[in-house]
Amino acid sequence: MPPFKENEQKRFTEKLCAAECEILKVVDFKLDLELAIPFEYIKRFNRVLFEAQIGKNGCQVDNLSRTAIAIGNDSFLTDVNLLYSTQTVALACVMLAAARYEFELPTFCLSQPMFTITENAY
């Protein structure tokens, strides 16, 4: 197929988009997707898990909170928020941030593995 001329490419793109919209209407495609945001849970988990260390390492707990929130932000670049509950994602963010700053996690968090890494989630 020879390359499109500029005006032909624009017309073809418009027709393709219109056809795509018609197909989506026919199959009754609806994208009503609402994701809960893990940031409130991150704050709660930090408070509960590290309240004993807040007095001793206040600055580090603040860094941990900021890092956990940054990880939560970055999690929206993946499909993890679609695959797991908001609470699970928030706890994973806190645990990753705690590992980064070498915080000791309470023993009830370490009693059994909570997450597994899979090569092919689909």
Buried (B, 14 or more C-beta within 10 A) or exposed (E): EEEEEEEEEEEEEEEEEEEEEEEEEEEEEEEEEEEEBBBEBBBEBBEEBBEEBEEEBEEBBEBBBEBBBEBBEEBEEEEBBEEBEBEBBBBBBBBBBBEEEEBEEEEEBEEEEEEEEEEEEE
